[in-house]
Amino acid sequence: MSDLVELGLIKSPHGFRGEFILSSDSGQLSVLSLIKLAFIGTSSCDVMPFSVVSARWMPKGWLMRLAGIDSDAHVRNLVGFHVFVERHAFPELPPNEYYLSDLLGATIFDSEQQLELGKFAGLEGSGKQHWWIVKTQRGEILIPPRERYIKHVDLNARLIYLCHVNELW
């Protein structure tokens, strides 16, 4: 399945009925509460589908229950397995909002200098303060994902154009 997106790892059982805590960087605003089908496996090439019975946010992370997983013993056997969802199951976002999975690996350009800066590698931060991690030939740099610095994102071409980059260093 080529369009699977990893949402996290099964961290631990929660209770005795097959619920588990999902360790995920997606936070409280995840698409998990909307997903009807999840896939569990050691990699995206080796997965089993499960209907999502419930998924809700807790301070420890996402609490999930999947059909067919009905005991803490079953969950213990799955600890460390990855949880995936199909990308096409994600809801549409408003303009200028993006899923992290769509940005990973995109090439980032300084549009004013006509210069490639590097590749989008992820997010850093917590709460309301996040930074884009850009891997360059010299290491990593952090870019605030603010409207002032993001000129254009072309998801189809996997390109991100920045402006006012000179203000960042």
Protein Blocks (a to p, Z undefined) as FASTA:
>chain_A
ZZbccfbdcfbdehjnopacdddfkbjmbcklmpcbdcddfbfklccddddfbdcddfkb
ccdddehiacfklmmmmgoiacdddfklpccddehiacfklmgopacddfklopafbdcf
bdedehjbccdddddfkbccdddddfklmmbdcfknopacdehklmmZZ
